[in-house]
Amino acid sequence: MAEQPVVQVDDSGTSAARSGAIGQEDRRFSVSDRVAAAAAVNSTGSVHKASWSYLGILWLFRLVLKVFYSNVVVEGSENITRDGVPCVICSNHTNSLTDALLLVTTVPRSKRKLLRLTAKDTQFGRGTFTSWLIESAGTLPIKRPKDHLGQKVDNSVVFEKLIDALEDGDAICMFPEGLSRYYPELAPLRQGVSRIVSDTLSRQKDNPQFEIAIQTCSITYLHRNLFRSDVLVTFHPPIVVSVASHPGLIGTPTTAADYEAVRALTASMGEQIRSGTLDAPSWTYIRLAHTARRLYAPLGTKLSLGDHVRLTQRFVDAFAGKRAARAWTEGVDPKTALKTPMVEKGKENGDYFDSDESAASQDEVATGPHSAEELEQLAKDLKTYQVAQTKLVYGLITGVSVYALCVTFTLPFAIITVPGIPVLMWVTLRWLEDFTSSLRAALALFRLLMIGKGQLLLLREMREELRGRVVDVAVRDCGLPADSDKYLAARPKWRGLHAGFFSLRRRRKKDWNEVLKLWDISEYPEDDLNVPGATGSVPQSAPEPTATEN
């Protein structure tokens, strides 16, 4: 039997509990042992069952997300704790309601039958389909001062319900960024999750066996609002906190929990979330990293979606002035090397999160050069706010309407059309995907044929020079092997003529960047010019990309 995942500092350098920072004991935490112990502790509690409306939303949007996104790849589902273990699922927040829908649909029902969701209170009572959807899922409203003219807000009733849910062994879902952002930079993390954990532990301070699993999750959209793009959902090993392991989180009626312990726990969550997604100071870094990745691992190399994201992020970190903690050596799997920590030159690993009070308010932990307000305003200015969820909702309404009309007009043949029309719609979509891909490849080949031989030779020389510089960065700064073709080349597999050519289930993409368009989507909005305090395409507060310089 394989060894169970553990909560500790692993080979990738991701700290699951920041033992030195928050007083956790130096020991290995077996997830299976924690599940059994916590379930026993909470055996007197009653885990709540999902309502019919919650189940309806789950199954409906599982279908909608499967249609809208080509692939929803889930990593680390074995790390998710089961019902009966108090659990806080916290994730990055880049796509409004779609993030919550992804969590609800990707957490296996065998592990968690219900997620207690939270959302800002301005989403409630609006009379829209989205508002009804949020309310029907049993979502709890969180008040934010900026939504109430900066006035002090009271969330004590909601927090009490969340704490009760944890004591009953339920899982609650929160987004510590406190906003939905479009910018590629992780927003400053609010300390609400850590404070709820602290309050729950304080109420259970006389029960040394009571533990809470903080289940961090990273959601990465290749193109969050484009039809038939791809999504990566990564569940990290849970951070297990208890009265014994985190005494600094325990408060009393007269004394609050230790501020540094709360802040350090928030930073630990941020480190894990960042380790599984794309996080860059600006779109300029993302563009450069995508170009570098294509040169280092060109068409023909085989990367899973997770490796694709991790390789891109390594180049982002390299351009931002970081370097791999360990150089690659012969015999080490390059995909394992992708998890080697990237550290700032002259700094120890784990110092990414700024501890300077001037970087963020006392209720935030800074993660980058921009404030939460700048990141949220930028999304609204670019008119990308809630774009994906709007497409999901209107796509659902359109699909149901088309299906209903087709069935109505073919009512005499309903025994055939009721099951046949959805199949026909899906086959049409799959055929359209393959047709678009073939047409895109034909157009690219035609453009190459229109270029003269001299220009092709010149382009080849330029590409080889650029690839040499990228390989230097990969070896020197990213801790990767120089010969990517040798270690990342796809091994041909014989699947038979029909299976290798067309699949009804999903398109076998040659590049994770593919979407249902006739051109490759490789550029992002020139939004860097709109960031306060920025000049050119790189914000003044962000470091200039330097890794490609000689």
Order of alpha helices (4+ residues) and beta strands (2+ residues): alpha-alpha-alpha-beta-beta-alpha-beta-beta-alpha-beta-alpha-beta-beta-alpha-beta-beta-beta-alpha-alpha-alpha-beta-alpha-beta-beta-alpha-alpha-alpha-alpha-alpha-alpha-beta-beta
